[in-house]
Amino acid sequence: MNEPFLLALSKPEPSPGGGAAAAYSACLGLALLKKVISLELLRPEVTEELAAVWDDLLEQTEVAEEILERLLHEDSRAYVDFTEARSGGTEGSFSAALENLIDCPFKIMEQSCQGQGLISEAGKLCKRYLLSDLLVAGEFFLAAVQGACHIARTNLYLVPDDPSKEGPYAGTRDKILRLQNCCQDAYDMVQEQIRLRIRLGGSAPGSPAL
């Protein structure tokens, strides 16, 4: 993710829009997390065992990054596909486009919520002076969740029938809100975990507090 995306986002065009911006926010959180992991792996005193832990965490972070970058582009495309299907597509193409329009921001929420777990693991091991970067990363993940939630809920209003009734989207709104609440709980827990380490002057196992 780089400046061209921000330039595209600022243009007076419908795509990319809020869903892609939410995914971009999560990518910023992952970038900060990768910075913390990379700094820890560069330490000359890092043990082989601890390096293996950091390597595993880095791999998980890179996988999440690939997924979110894909979702960023899928969300941008989803709106274009929906607009085309609504203006002249078949009923089947309209339903598929609408489903993707709702499902894509939901997946962004899921991936962003999982990012809190990655931060939690890094926060247990990294040097104390890096914890503030993890706090910021957590804010980016939460912003991604909240932003994608807004998009998913708004897109539900494009469903021809009331989504609260029986139908393919019955219960979708509640599912989105449950995930939002779950993500908020994860954010609160991880932020408190990291702040506690900061307040107590905690350090990574086997290393001095810095």
C-alpha positions as CSV (number, residue, x, y, z in Angstrom):
1,M,0.0,0.0,0.0
2,N,1.5,3.4,-1.0
3,E,0.8,6.9,-2.1
4,P,-1.0,6.0,-5.4
5,F,-3.8,4.4,-3.4
6,L,-4.3,7.7,-1.4
7,L,-4.3,9.6,-4.6
8,A,-6.9,7.3,-6.1
9,L,-8.9,7.5,-2.9
10,S,-9.0,11.3,-3.0
11,K,-10.3,11.5,-6.6
12,P,-14.0,12.4,-7.1
13,E,-14.9,8.8,-8.2
14,P,-17.0,6.1,-6.5
15,S,-14.1,3.6,-6.2
16,P,-12.0,3.1,-4.2
17,G,-14.2,4.2,-1.3
18,G,-14.8,3.6,2.4
19,G,-14.4,-0.2,2.4
20,A,-11.0,0.0,0.6
21,A,-10.0,2.8,3.1
22,A,-10.9,0.5,6.0
23,A,-8.7,-2.2,4.5
24,Y,-5.9,0.3,4.0
25,S,-6.1,1.2,7.7
26,A,-5.7,-2.4,8.7
27,C,-2.6,-2.6,6.4
28,L,-1.1,0.3,8.2
29,G,-1.6,-1.6,11.5
30,L,0.2,-4.6,9.9
31,A,3.0,-2.5,8.7
32,L,3.7,-1.2,12.2
33,L,3.5,-4.7,13.5
34,K,6.0,-5.9,10.9
35,K,8.3,-3.1,12.0
36,V,8.3,-4.3,15.6
37,I,8.9,-7.9,14.6
38,S,11.7,-7.0,12.2
39,L,13.4,-4.9,14.9
40,E,13.2,-7.8,17.4
41,L,14.7,-10.2,14.8
42,L,17.6,-7.9,14.2
43,R,18.7,-8.0,17.9
44,P,22.1,-9.7,18.2
45,E,21.0,-11.2,21.6
46,V,17.8,-12.8,20.2
47,T,17.8,-16.6,21.0
48,E,17.1,-19.2,18.4
49,E,13.9,-20.2,20.2
50,L,12.7,-16.6,20.4
51,A,13.7,-16.0,16.7
52,A,11.5,-18.9,15.7
53,V,8.5,-17.3,17.6
54,W,9.1,-14.0,15.8
55,D,9.5,-15.7,12.4
56,D,6.2,-17.4,12.9
57,L,4.5,-14.2,13.9
58,L,6.0,-12.4,10.9
59,E,4.7,-15.1,8.6
60,Q,1.2,-14.7,10.0
61,T,1.4,-11.0,9.6
62,E,2.5,-11.3,6.0
63,V,-0.4,-13.7,5.2
64,A,-2.8,-11.2,6.8
65,E,-1.3,-8.4,4.8
66,E,-1.8,-10.4,1.5
67,I,-5.4,-11.1,2.4
68,L,-6.2,-7.5,3.3
69,E,-4.5,-6.1,0.1
70,R,-6.6,-8.5,-1.9
71,L,-9.8,-7.4,0.0
72,L,-8.9,-3.8,-0.6
73,H,-9.0,-4.3,-4.4
74,E,-12.0,-6.7,-4.2
75,D,-14.0,-4.0,-2.3
76,S,-13.1,-1.4,-4.9
77,R,-14.2,-3.8,-7.7
78,A,-17.4,-4.9,-5.8
79,Y,-19.0,-1.5,-6.1
80,V,-18.2,-1.2,-9.8
81,D,-19.7,-4.7,-10.4
82,F,-22.8,-3.9,-8.4
83,T,-23.4,-0.7,-10.3
84,E,-23.1,-2.5,-13.6
85,A,-25.3,-5.3,-12.5
86,R,-28.0,-2.9,-11.2
87,S,-28.0,-0.9,-14.4
88,G,-28.2,-3.8,-16.9
89,G,-27.3,-7.1,-15.5
90,T,-29.3,-10.2,-14.9
91,E,-31.0,-11.0,-11.6
92,G,-28.3,-13.6,-10.9
93,S,-25.5,-11.2,-11.5
94,F,-27.2,-8.5,-9.3
95,S,-27.6,-11.0,-6.4
96,A,-24.0,-12.1,-6.7
97,A,-22.7,-8.5,-6.9
98,L,-24.8,-7.5,-3.9
99,E,-23.6,-10.4,-1.9
100,N,-20.0,-9.5,-2.6
101,L,-20.7,-5.9,-1.7
102,I,-21.8,-6.9,1.8
103,D,-19.4,-9.9,2.3
104,C,-16.2,-8.0,1.4
105,P,-16.3,-5.4,4.2
106,F,-17.4,-8.2,6.6
107,K,-14.2,-10.1,5.7
108,I,-12.2,-6.9,6.2
109,M,-13.7,-6.7,9.7
110,E,-12.7,-10.3,10.4
111,Q,-9.1,-9.9,9.3
112,S,-8.8,-6.6,11.2
113,C,-10.0,-8.3,14.4
114,Q,-7.5,-11.1,14.0
115,G,-4.8,-8.4,13.8
116,Q,-5.5,-7.7,17.5
117,G,-4.4,-11.2,18.3
118,L,-1.1,-10.7,16.5
119,I,-0.5,-7.5,18.4
120,S,-1.2,-9.3,21.7
121,E,1.4,-11.9,20.9
122,A,4.0,-9.3,19.9
123,G,3.2,-7.2,23.0
124,K,4.1,-10.1,25.3
125,L,7.6,-10.3,24.0
126,C,8.9,-7.1,22.4
127,K,11.0,-4.5,24.2
128,R,9.0,-2.0,26.2
129,Y,9.8,1.1,24.0
130,L,8.2,-0.6,21.0
131,L,4.8,-1.1,22.8
132,S,3.6,2.3,21.8
133,D,3.8,1.3,18.1
134,L,1.6,-1.7,18.9
135,L,-0.9,0.6,20.6
136,V,-1.1,2.6,17.4
137,A,-1.4,-0.5,15.3
138,G,-4.3,-1.6,17.5
139,E,-6.0,1.8,16.8
140,F,-5.6,1.2,13.0
141,F,-7.2,-2.2,13.3
142,L,-10.1,-0.9,15.3
143,A,-10.6,1.9,12.8
144,A,-10.7,-0.7,10.0
145,V,-13.3,-2.7,11.9
146,Q,-15.5,0.3,12.5
147,G,-15.1,1.7,9.0
148,A,-15.9,-1.7,7.3
149,C,-18.9,-2.1,9.7
150,H,-20.3,1.2,8.5
151,I,-19.9,0.1,4.8
152,A,-21.4,-3.4,5.4
153,R,-24.4,-2.0,7.3
154,T,-25.0,0.7,4.7
155,N,-24.8,-1.7,1.8
156,L,-27.5,-3.8,3.4
157,Y,-30.0,-1.1,2.6
158,L,-29.4,-1.9,-1.1
159,V,-31.1,-5.2,-0.6
160,P,-34.5,-4.9,-2.3
161,D,-36.4,-6.6,0.6
162,D,-36.1,-5.7,4.3
163,P,-33.0,-7.7,5.5
164,S,-34.7,-8.2,8.8
165,K,-37.3,-10.5,7.1
166,E,-36.7,-14.1,6.1
167,G,-34.5,-14.2,3.0
168,P,-30.8,-14.6,2.0
169,Y,-29.8,-11.7,4.2
170,A,-31.9,-12.5,7.3
171,G,-29.7,-12.1,10.3
172,T,-26.8,-10.4,8.4
173,R,-27.2,-7.2,10.3
174,D,-27.0,-9.0,13.6
175,K,-24.0,-11.0,12.5
176,I,-22.2,-7.7,11.5
177,L,-23.0,-6.1,14.9
178,R,-21.9,-9.2,16.8
179,L,-18.5,-9.2,15.0
180,Q,-18.2,-5.5,15.7
181,N,-18.8,-6.0,19.4
182,C,-16.3,-9.0,19.5
183,C,-13.7,-6.8,17.8
184,Q,-14.2,-4.0,20.3
185,D,-13.8,-6.5,23.1
186,A,-10.6,-7.8,21.6
187,Y,-9.2,-4.2,21.1
188,D,-10.0,-3.3,24.8
189,M,-8.3,-6.4,26.1
190,V,-5.2,-6.1,24.0
191,Q,-4.8,-2.3,24.7
192,E,-5.1,-3.0,28.5
193,Q,-2.6,-5.8,28.3
194,I,0.0,-3.6,26.6
195,R,-0.7,-0.6,28.8
196,L,-0.2,-2.8,31.8
197,R,3.2,-3.8,30.6
198,I,4.1,-0.1,30.1
199,R,2.8,0.9,33.6
200,L,4.6,-2.0,35.4
201,G,7.8,-1.4,33.4
202,G,7.6,-5.0,32.1
203,S,10.2,-6.3,29.7
204,A,10.5,-9.2,27.3
205,P,11.3,-12.5,29.1
206,G,15.0,-12.7,29.9
207,S,15.8,-9.2,28.8
208,P,16.2,-5.9,30.7
209,A,13.4,-3.3,30.7
210,L,14.0,-0.5,28.2
